[in-house]
């Protein structure tokens, strides 16, 4: 199949912009809960924010920005990991017809300067003093940056107070002047294949993307719920606020009436903070990086090992996977579903393990989306079989977020799923993926040549390669820019090989290299927790975490994983040499994007000596 369309379930808004959803909700139901704040360790509990209260906060902030000279069409950078503050700032800017420009909170100085200068931002919201020192040199001088507002010093409160003498009428006039084709935001790509590109997204595109996301995986309304899922549903975001799908979920929550809560998203310590927040909030929907689910699995496995139940946990994993796969076969019409013996085993392990897995996510979770480089299909099946239904998919910043989503009950869990509602996916004769839908961006800011390369006749050239099966399920095989030629001219797509190596439980990341060389080689990082558990389970002692990469037993395991990927390599060009790197790639490092995707050019440049040594050997 070359093309597949999923019909739309809603259209673009007839008029107005994204902030209208909040103002309409405040008029219809002023006491509706629209957001939850707090809910972290040490808090008494989450505080409910009503529609009228949020509207008043947004209106006051908009008047304060208006008093400081922010006008219709102005670009304003937002560099913060405080999700609720980002929500307030985005809505206030949209009320004025201004354009928020998200900047990753951990962005190095060169990246922050590039984004702020490149978009012509006139103001910047910052989280803390470190970020102020990073951006401060841009204020005045040759840039148009006039204001720096530091959130942790009370900048929002001061702005609200500064606009008290202004009437609400100018804000209303600006808000009502917006149409769906008005620019809503300039969002930068992750930069996996080069410098980040500035994508211009309209109010209509973001609204269409939010509606498509909600239609694909939204939990049922409160009145339709029962059992452990009864009560008010809640959406929890444990993702960087600037991430495209996180922004869509914030918009979708407002447009479709679900309370929204933000959880910490950065650093390794953030996973435990997430767990504290999730058990307090007990959300029904979660958006988090794929590493969040991988760390949760590793933590449950470690707890089982420490309690002497390692073998039982291994059986529990197998049963959960078999249970999920049996349900998928039933959905495809290929079987009756889990048999009686499998159901009994599943119930036994549910009490022993699965209930604890669900409790790590609050105990009420109905849906979850894993961001970035998705977990392995077996891990997705485990969580789904354990009662944590997990979506994976494929998305683009240029498309305002998800292009396809694979729901947990999907009968083809190894694919990226079908197009979200209102979206058409086309795969041309060269295997290149093209997409079309109302979510499509209008172009790259200030880069007409690249815009013309990306857009053609209403279609977006994704730059990715893939295949569509007869039922419209998309499998992404890699990026066209990642494909490289070996010395004899044969082309190699590294992603399928890397994913096959990553299927080994000891492997965290794999990067296949070899442009212009006789055969490919690989750089590999280890999952230190998984190695620790495996060594203990095998009765092997005396190896410290710092020496894992040098241990011959670990080397043998990784060699087996590399050999298993051999059939995916060109004939007579399998990987015969690899290097286990001493440290893993973390999300806050330069080797990964905020969503967890590998920056190949950075890895190749940083480990050039190690790559050269592989071929010298």
C-alpha positions in Angstrom: 0.0 0.0 0.0 1.2 3.5 -0.9 -1.3 5.7 0.9 -3.7 5.6 3.8 -6.1 8.2 5.3 -7.8 8.3 8.6 -11.0 10.5 8.4 -11.2 13.5 10.6 -13.5 13.5 13.6 -13.5 17.3 14.0 -12.5 20.3 11.9 -10.5 23.5 12.5 -12.1 26.1 14.7 -14.4 28.3 12.7 -12.9 31.4 14.2 -10.6 32.6 16.9 -7.4 31.3 18.5 -6.2 28.7 21.1 -7.0 30.8 24.2 -10.7 30.9 23.3 -11.1 27.4 24.7 -10.2 28.8 28.2 -12.4 31.9 28.0 -15.4 29.8 26.6 -15.0 27.3 29.5 -14.9 30.1 32.1 -18.2 31.4 30.7 -19.9 28.1 30.4 -18.7 26.4 33.6 -16.5 28.8 35.7 -16.0 26.2 38.5 -14.8 23.4 36.2 -11.3 22.1 37.3 -8.9 22.8 34.4 -5.6 22.3 36.1 -3.9 20.8 39.1 -0.8 22.3 40.7 1.5 20.7 43.3 1.0 17.1 44.0 4.8 16.4 44.5 6.6 15.0 47.4 6.1 17.2 50.4 2.9 18.8 49.1 -0.4 18.3 51.0 -2.0 17.4 47.7 -2.7 18.8 44.3 -4.5 22.2 44.3 -7.4 22.5 41.9 -7.4 25.5 39.6 -10.9 26.4 38.3 -11.6 27.8 34.8 -12.5 31.2 36.1 -9.4 31.5 38.2 -7.1 30.4 35.3 -8.8 32.9 33.0 -8.3 35.7 35.5 -4.6 34.8 35.9 -4.1 34.7 32.1 -6.0 37.9 31.6 -4.0 39.7 34.3 -0.7 38.4 32.8 -1.7 39.5 29.3 -2.5 43.0 30.5 0.9 43.1 32.3 2.7 42.1 29.1 0.7 44.7 27.2 1.8 47.3 29.6 5.4 46.4 28.9 5.0 46.8 25.2 4.3 43.3 24.0 2.1 43.6 20.9 0.3 41.5 18.3 2.8 39.3 16.4 5.7 39.8 18.8 7.9 36.8 19.4 8.5 35.9 23.0 10.9 33.2 24.1 9.9 30.8 26.9 12.8 28.9 28.6 11.4 27.1 31.7 10.8 23.6 32.9 7.8 24.8 35.0 4.9 23.4 33.1 2.1 25.4 34.7 4.1 28.6 34.2 4.5 27.7 30.5 0.8 27.2 30.3 0.0 30.6 31.7 2.6 32.4 29.5 1.4 30.6 26.3 -2.2 31.5 27.0 -1.5 35.1 27.9 0.6 35.5 24.7 -2.1 34.0 22.6 -4.6 36.5 24.1 -2.4 39.2 22.7 -1.8 37.6 19.4 1.9 37.3 20.3 4.0 34.2 19.4 5.6 32.0 22.1 9.0 30.6 21.1 9.8 27.6 23.3 13.5 27.2 24.3 14.6 23.9 26.0 15.3 24.7 29.7 18.7 22.9 29.6 19.7 24.5 26.2 23.4 25.5 26.1 24.1 29.1 25.4 24.8 28.7 21.7 21.4 27.0 21.2 19.4 29.5 23.3 21.1 32.4 21.5 20.4 30.9 18.1 16.7 30.4 18.8 16.2 33.9 20.4 18.2 35.8 17.7 16.9 33.7 14.8 13.2 34.4 15.7 13.7 38.0 16.7 12.3 37.6 20.2 11.6 40.8 22.0 11.3 39.3 25.4 12.2 36.1 27.2 10.7 34.2 30.2 13.4 32.4 32.2 13.2 29.9 35.1 16.3 30.9 37.1 19.5 32.9 37.5 21.6 30.4 35.5 19.3 30.8 32.5 19.4 34.6 33.0 23.2 34.6 32.8 22.9 32.4 29.7 20.5 34.8 27.8 21.5 38.1 29.5 24.2 39.0 27.0 21.6 39.2 24.2 19.6 41.9 25.9 20.0 45.2 24.1 22.9 45.7 21.6 22.4 44.1 18.2 19.3 42.0 19.1 15.7 43.2 19.7 15.5 41.5 23.1 14.2 44.1 25.5 12.9 42.2 28.5 14.1 39.3 30.7 11.5 38.0 33.2 12.8 35.5 35.7 10.1 33.2 37.0 11.7 32.1 40.3 11.9 35.7 41.5 8.2 36.3 41.1 8.2 37.8 37.6 4.6 36.6 36.8 3.2 38.3 39.9 5.0 41.5 39.1 3.7 41.5 35.6 0.2 40.8 36.7 0.4 43.8 39.1 1.8 46.1 36.5 -1.3 45.7 34.3 -3.9 46.4 36.9 -4.6 49.9 35.6 -5.3 48.6 32.0 -8.8 47.7 30.9 -9.5 44.2 29.7 -10.9 45.6 26.4 -7.5 45.8 24.6 -6.8 42.2 25.5 -10.2 41.1 24.3 -9.7 43.0 21.0 -6.3 41.3 20.4 -7.8 37.9 21.2 -10.8 38.3 18.9 -8.6 39.5 16.1 -7.0 36.0 15.8 -8.1 33.5 13.1 -7.0 29.9 12.6 -4.3 31.0 10.1 -2.7 33.4 12.6 0.8 32.3 13.7 0.6 30.6 17.2 4.2 29.5 17.8 7.6 29.0 16.4 8.9 25.6 17.5 12.3 24.2 16.8 13.1 20.7 15.7 15.2 18.4 17.9 18.2 18.7 15.6 18.9 15.0 15.1 20.4 15.5 11.6 21.7 19.1 11.9 21.0 22.5 13.4 17.4 22.8 14.8 15.0 24.3 12.3 12.3 26.9 13.3 8.8 25.6 12.4 6.0 28.1 12.1 2.7 26.7 13.4 -0.7 28.4 13.3 -3.5 28.4 15.8 -5.5 26.1 13.4 -2.6 23.6 13.0 -2.2 23.3 16.8 -5.9 23.0 17.4 -6.2 20.3 14.7 -3.3 18.4 16.2 -4.7 18.6 19.7 -8.1 17.4 18.5 -6.5 14.5 16.5 -4.5 13.5 19.5 -7.6 13.5 21.8 -9.6 11.6 19.3 -6.9 8.9 19.0 -6.3 8.2 22.7 -8.4 10.3 25.1 -9.8 8.6 28.2 -13.7 8.5 28.5 -15.6 11.3 30.2 -16.1 11.1 33.9 -19.7 10.0 33.5 -18.7 7.0 31.4 -16.2 5.6 33.9 -16.6 2.8 36.4 -14.6 0.7 38.8 -11.0 1.7 39.5 -11.2 4.3 36.8 -14.2 6.1 38.3 -14.1 9.7 39.3 -12.6 12.8 37.6 -10.0 11.9 34.9 -6.7 13.8 34.9 -4.0 14.3 32.4 -0.4 14.3 33.7 2.6 15.5 31.7 6.0 14.3 32.7 7.7 15.7 29.6 9.6 18.9 28.8 7.1 21.7 28.4 8.5 22.7 25.1 8.1 19.2 23.6 5.5 19.3 20.7 3.2 16.5 22.0 3.3 18.0 25.5 2.1 21.3 24.2 -0.6 19.6 22.2 -1.9 17.8 25.3 -2.1 21.1 27.2 -4.2 22.5 24.4 -6.3 19.3 24.1 -7.0 19.3 27.9 -8.4 22.8 27.7 -10.4 22.1 24.5 -11.8 18.8 25.7 -12.4 19.4 29.4 -9.8 17.4 31.3 -7.8 18.7 34.3 -4.1 19.0 33.5 -1.1 18.4 35.9 2.6 18.9 35.3 5.3 16.7 36.8 9.1 17.0 36.8 10.7 15.9 33.6 14.4 16.4 33.8 17.4 14.3 35.0 17.6 10.9 36.5 16.3 12.0 39.8 13.1 13.2 38.0 11.9 9.6 37.7 11.4 9.2 41.4 9.9 12.7 41.6 7.5 11.5 38.9 6.6 8.5 40.9 5.7 10.6 44.0 3.6 12.9 41.9 1.8 10.1 40.1 0.8 8.3 43.3 -0.6 11.6 44.6 -2.3 12.7 41.4 -3.5 9.3 40.3 -3.9 10.4 36.6 -5.9 8.6 34.0 -3.6 9.7 31.1 0.2 10.2 31.1 2.7 11.6 28.7 6.3 10.8 29.5 9.6 10.0 27.7 10.1 6.3 26.8 13.0 6.2 29.4 10.4 6.8 32.1 8.8 3.4 31.4 12.2 1.7 30.9 13.3 3.0 34.3 10.1 1.9 35.9 10.5 -1.6 34.5 14.1 -1.7 35.7 13.1 -0.6 39.2 10.4 -3.3 39.5 12.9 -5.9 38.3 15.4 -4.7 40.9 12.8 -4.9 43.7 12.0 -8.4 42.6 15.7 -9.4 42.7 16.3 -7.8 46.1 13.3 -9.8 47.5 14.5 -13.1 46.0 11.8 -13.3 43.4 13.9 -12.8 40.2 12.8 -16.0 38.6 9.1 -15.3 39.4 9.4 -11.9 37.9 10.8 -13.3 34.7 7.8 -15.6 34.5 5.5 -12.6 35.2 7.0 -10.7 32.3 6.5 -13.7 29.9 2.9 -14.1 31.0 2.1 -10.4 30.6 3.6 -10.4 27.1 1.7 -13.6 26.1 -1.5 -12.1 27.5 -1.2 -8.9 25.6 -0.2 -10.7 22.4 -3.2 -13.1 22.7 -5.5 -10.1 23.1 -3.9 -8.6 19.9 -4.5 -11.8 18.0 -8.1 -11.7 19.0 -8.4 -8.1 17.8 -7.0 -9.3 14.4 -9.6 -12.1 14.3 -6.8 -14.7 14.5 -7.7 -16.3 17.8 -10.1 -16.5 20.8 -7.8 -14.4 23.1 -6.1 -15.6 26.3 -7.0 -19.2 27.2 -8.2 -20.3 30.6 -4.7 -21.3 31.8 -3.2 -18.0 30.7 -5.9 -16.1 32.4 -5.4 -17.9 35.7 -1.6 -17.3 35.5 -2.2 -13.7 34.7 -4.5 -13.3 37.7 -1.9 -14.9 40.0 0.9 -12.6 38.8 -1.5 -9.6 38.9 -1.5 -9.9 42.7 2.2 -10.5 42.9 3.6 -8.0 40.4 1.2 -6.2 38.0 -0.7 -4.4 40.7 2.5 -2.9 41.9 3.4 -1.8 38.4 0.1 0.0 38.1 0.5 1.6 41.4 3.8 3.1 40.3 1.7 5.1 37.9 -1.0 6.1 40.4 -3.2 3.0 40.0 -5.8 4.6 37.7 -3.8 5.0 34.5 -5.9 4.1 31.4 -3.6 5.5 28.7 0.0 6.5 28.3 2.1 7.9 25.5 5.9 7.1 25.3 7.8 10.0 23.7 11.0 9.8 21.6 12.7 6.6 20.7 10.0 4.2 21.7 10.5 1.2 24.1 11.0 -2.2 22.5 7.8 -4.0 21.4 8.2 -6.6 24.2 8.4 -3.9 26.8 5.3 -2.2 25.4 3.5 -5.6 25.5 4.6 -6.1 29.1 3.1 -2.8 30.3 -0.1 -3.4 28.3 -0.4 -6.9 29.7 0.2 -5.6 33.2 -2.6 -3.0 32.9 -0.6 0.1 31.9 -1.9 0.6 28.3 1.0 2.2 26.4 0.8 4.1 23.1 3.8 4.4 20.8 3.9 6.3 17.5 5.6 8.6 15.1 5.6 12.3 15.0 7.2 15.5 13.6 7.6 19.0 14.9 6.6 20.2 11.4 3.3 18.3 11.8 2.6 19.8 15.3 3.2 16.4 16.9 2.0 12.9 16.2 1.5 11.6 12.7 0.6 8.1 13.7 -0.2 6.4 17.0 -0.3 2.7 17.9 -2.9 2.2 20.7 -2.2 -0.5 23.3 -4.9 -2.9 21.9 -3.4 -2.4 18.4 -3.0 -5.7 16.6 0.3 -4.6 15.1 2.3 -3.4 18.1 5.6 -3.5 16.2 4.5 -0.7 13.9 4.1 3.0 14.6 0.3 2.7 14.1 -2.2 4.2 11.8 -2.4 7.9 10.9 -4.2 10.1 13.5 -7.6 11.4 12.5 -7.6 13.9 9.6 -4.1 12.7 8.4 -3.0 11.0 5.2 0.3 9.1 5.0 1.9 8.4 1.6 5.0 6.3 0.9 6.5 7.0 -2.5 8.3 4.6 -4.8 11.7 5.4 -3.1 10.2 4.6 0.4 10.0 8.2 1.5 7.2 9.1 3.8 5.0 12.1 2.9 2.1 13.3 5.2 -0.8 15.7 4.7 -3.3 17.2 7.2 -4.5 20.4 8.8 -1.7 20.1 11.4 1.0 20.9 8.8 3.3 23.8 9.5 3.4 26.8 7.1 7.2 26.7 6.7 10.6 27.2 8.3 11.0 30.7 9.8 13.3 32.8 7.6 14.3 29.8 5.4 12.3 29.8 2.1 14.6 27.3 0.3 14.2 24.6 3.0 10.4 25.3 3.1 10.1 24.7 -0.6 12.0 21.4 -0.1 9.7 20.3 2.7 6.3 21.3 1.3 5.0 20.3 -2.1 1.3 20.6 -3.2 0.0 20.4 0.4 2.3 17.4 1.2 5.0 17.5 3.8 8.2 15.6 3.0 9.1 14.1 6.4 12.7 13.1 5.4 11.9 9.6 6.8 11.7 6.2 5.2 9.1 3.6 5.8 6.4 1.1 4.6 2.7 0.9 4.9 1.0 -2.5 5.4 -2.3 -3.3 3.7 -4.3 -2.1 6.8 -2.5 1.3 6.9 -0.1 0.6 9.7 3.2 2.5 9.2 6.6 1.1 9.9 9.4 3.7 10.0 12.7 2.2 8.9 14.9 5.3 9.4 15.7 8.8 8.2 16.8 9.3 4.6 19.6 11.4 5.9 20.8 8.6 8.1 21.2 6.1 5.2 24.9 5.9 4.2 26.8 4.1 1.4 29.5 1.5 2.1 32.7 1.6 0.2 31.3 -0.6 -2.6 28.3 1.7 -3.0 25.7 -0.4 -1.2 23.3 1.6 0.9 22.7 0.8 4.6 19.8 2.0 6.8 21.1 1.9 10.3 17.9 2.1 12.3 16.6 -1.4 11.9 20.0 -2.8 12.8 20.2 -0.5 15.9 16.7 -1.5 17.1 17.5 -5.2 16.7 20.7 -4.7 18.9 18.7 -2.6 21.4 16.3 -5.5 21.8 18.9 -7.1 24.1 18.1 -6.2 27.7 21.6 -5.1 28.5 21.8 -2.6 25.7 20.7 1.1 26.2 21.7 2.6 22.9 23.3 1.5 19.6 24.8 3.7 16.9 25.8 2.1 13.6 28.5 3.9 11.6 30.5 3.1 8.5 30.0 5.7 5.7 32.6 4.9 2.9 34.0 1.9 4.8 34.0 -1.7 3.7 31.5 -2.8 6.5 29.6 -1.1 9.3 30.6 -1.0 12.9 28.7 0.0 16.1 29.0 2.1 19.2 27.0 0.6 22.1 26.1 1.9 25.6 24.9 -0.4 28.4 21.9 -0.2 30.7 23.9 -0.3 34.0 21.0 -1.4 36.1 20.2 -4.3 33.8 23.8 -5.4 33.8 23.9 -5.3 37.6 20.8 -7.5 37.8 22.0 -9.9 35.1 25.4 -10.4 36.8 23.7 -11.0 40.1 21.2 -13.4 38.6 24.0 -15.3 36.9 25.9 -15.6 40.2 28.7 -13.5 38.8 30.5 -11.2 41.3 33.4 -8.9 41.5 32.6 -6.5 38.6 32.0 -2.8 39.4 29.8 -0.6 37.3 32.8 1.3 36.0 34.3 -2.0 34.5 31.1 -3.4 32.9 32.2 -2.4 29.4 35.5 -4.3 29.8 34.1 -7.5 31.3 34.4 -10.5 28.9 31.0 -12.0 30.0 29.3 -8.7 29.1 31.2 -8.5 25.9 30.0 -12.0 24.9 26.4 -11.0 25.5 26.7 -7.9 23.4 28.5 -9.8 20.7 25.4 -12.1 20.6 23.1 -9.1 20.2 25.2 -7.8 17.3 25.3 -11.2 15.6 21.5 -11.4 15.9 21.3 -8.2 13.8 23.4 -9.7 11.0 20.5 -10.6 8.7 19.6 -7.0 8.6 23.0 -6.0 7.2 23.9 -6.3 3.5 25.4 -9.6 2.4 29.1 -10.0 3.3 28.9 -6.7 5.3 27.8 -7.7 8.8 29.1 -5.9 11.9 32.3 -7.6 13.0 33.6 -4.9 15.4 31.8 -2.9 18.0 32.8 -0.7 21.0 31.0 -0.6 24.3 31.3 3.0 25.5 32.1 3.5 29.2 29.1 5.8 29.9 25.5 5.8 28.8 23.8 8.6 26.9 21.4 10.6 29.1 18.6 12.9 28.0 20.4 15.9 29.5 23.6 15.2 27.5 24.5 16.5 24.1 24.2 13.1 22.5 20.4 12.9 22.8 17.6 15.3 22.0 15.2 16.2 24.8 12.9 13.5 23.4 15.7 10.9 23.7 16.6 10.6 20.0 20.3 10.1 19.2 22.1 13.1 17.6 24.2 11.1 15.2 26.5 13.9 14.0 27.4 14.7 17.6 28.1 11.1 18.5 30.2 10.5 15.4 32.2 13.7 16.0 32.8 13.1 19.7 33.8 9.4 19.3 35.7 9.8 16.1 38.8 8.2 17.6 36.9 5.2 18.9 35.4 4.7 15.4 38.7 5.0 13.7 40.2 2.4 16.2 37.4 -0.1 15.2 38.6 -0.1 11.6 42.3 -0.1 12.5 41.6 -3.2 14.5 
